[in-house]
Structures are given as structure tokens and as C-alpha cells.
Amino acid sequence: MCEEIVHEEIMCKEMQFNLNEIQALEKKYGSVIFCGGLVYLVDAGHSNFNNKAVEMGFKQIQDEETAAKATGERLFVGTDFKREILRCSAELAKFEIWTLFAYIKLHVDVELW
């Protein structure tokens, strides 16, 4: 019984540490980019999000920018903004998905989305 309680306390401390790290990322990027990063991460698939996916994302952003310049099209969302969302997603992908969900439940104003 005591062993289970100690294990739960360790898990709670680890979870709080992770929640604090996620909160630091929200402060680093700001709530709009942070929410965009969460959406992109979930949309891209947390388990499939790796360095190759990040590189492909940056290439896609660059290709869209190149195509838009060639046609004179104006992008609704700027490429720098998209790159920041991708960087934020890459950092968020380091956390277990349930830790992210716990953070969202406790700290993210879903009305922003």
C-alpha cells in the first residue's frame, strides 16, 4: 500500500514537472502559436511526429511560399508564422500525449481555438 502511494507521489511530481515545461513553451511561443502547435501536432499525428516530419513540414512551407511568389498569390498565413507553429509542435511532441491532454484540460482556453 505504501509503495503504491510513493509511486503515485513520484508520478504526480513528474506530471507537474512536465506541465510546468509545457507551460514554459506556451509562454515562449504565446497562446496563439501554442494552440496552433497543439492543433498541428494532433492533426499530424503525435506518434508519427519525428525529425523527418518536421523537415517535410518546413519543405512544404517553403514550397507554398515559392509557389505563391511565382503566381503573385498572397498567403493568408505567413510562412514565418507557420514555421513557428511547426517548431512549437516539434517541442510539444517530446511529451506524452496524455500529459499534453492534462495540460490542455488545466491551462488552455479552448475558446481561443
BELTA-V329677 format. One record per pair of residues at least 12 apart in sequence whose ideal C-beta (glycine too) atoms are under 8 Angstrom apart, sorted by sequence separation. I is the first residue (numbers start at 1). J is the second residue. If there is no record, write none. Layout:
<<I:J> <I:J>>
This chain:
<<25:37> <44:57> <65:79> <64:79> <62:79> <61:79> <61:82> <61:83> <58:83> <61:86> <58:86> <57:86> <54:86> <57:89> <54:89> <54:90> <49:89> <49:90> <50:93> <49:93> <40:85> <44:89> <40:86> <46:93> <33:81> <37:85> <41:89> <36:85> <37:86> <40:89> <37:87> <33:84> <37:88> <38:89> <41:92> <46:97> <33:85> <36:88> <37:89> <41:93> <34:88> <37:91> <38:92> <46:100> <29:84> <33:88> <37:92> <29:87> <29:88> <41:100> <38:100> <25:88> <25:91> <38:104> <25:92> <22:92> <38:108> <22:95> <35:108> <21:95> <34:108> <39:113> <18:95> <22:99> <31:108> <35:112> <18:96> <22:100> <31:109> <35:113> <19:99> <23:103> <32:112> <18:99> <22:103> <26:107> <31:112> <26:108> <19:102> <15:99> <19:103> <23:107> <18:103> <22:107> <15:102> <19:106> <19:107>>
